[in-house]
Amino acid sequence: MSTLRSLAVLLTLFPLLMLSACSGGNGSPGEPPDSGIVEEDDDDDGGEDNVTIDQVLPLTHVCGPTLTLLAQAMTDTEFNASCATLAASETFFHERLQTGLVPVADDYNTALRIVVFDSYDEYDQHGYALFGINTDNGGIYIEGNPSDPDNEASFYAHEAQWLLPEFVIWNLEHEYVHYLEGRFVSYGGFNHFPGNMVWWTEGLAEYLSMGDTNPEVLDLLRNTLSQSQPRTLGETFGTRYGDGVDNVYSWTYLAVRFLFETHYAEVLAMTDTLKANNFASYQDHLAHWETNYEQQYQQWLQTLANSGAEGAPRPESRYLMLKQHALSEAQRRSHLLPP
């Protein structure tokens, strides 16, 4: 299927995605909400559910003792480049978060499996049948239960076919940060803490994967400043996955970057509360920052907008994938959201 055709298909899915997110269901696109288990009689595709993982993903590449890639079609060069990217991301993560390479208590997710489909179409076709995952997203990290020694953490991904001939595994660094953050910073598994975590997990993943070069965010910031007041720290700390692409990824990136640049020691102190499973102290940090640093934050935003850094609108393809991802995460967390 062509890139334009793929994007057209994604656009037609959004009404269904919104319905699924609002209902709190976990079915695949076009399916009613269900338990997420593949039923034996769900075989309307002429036997598609009977294909095996080895048939669809015949290639295995071991980056090291903690990373294994399963793929449909990758060359040795692409495997090696992906491993190098992940290694650099891991080193940078531990340096910035000062983890000392010590995982949080009760976490047995010592390794990560990365499953790489050849395109979004392949991911959409096989993801649910092979792994029972929803594919109404741009790839997804499934942490599982990290306190279970038999658990297998997995990132289900696909190549960004719209960027060909450049080889890119969509969201590779972003999702790897999610794995590292869950293993070395935040105690417990997905949804362990009851709220106020989207800004941190998504903002951190965007900041560590994008760094200081984020033209899409600069474009958003400049446009916002020309028309209205930017989001406050308090508003950003309260971000939920249903709040839209800009709020989930861009404003959280800015808040995390601001705190790392201006109050780094306090960020590290905050991570200690997450490691210790002390949610009350974590919230105390947020309240302190909201009360004491809002004016400084707004000034920092203005300075960043006035810098000579280049801005650029977000490509439509990236917007569509980010929107899918946010809606999918909203769906997964819906049972914890207040009415």
Summary of the structure (lengths in Angstrom):
residues: 339
radius of gyration: 19.9
end to end distance: 40.2
largest distance: 61.0
contacts: 1013
relative contact order: 0.12
helix: 55%
strand: 8%
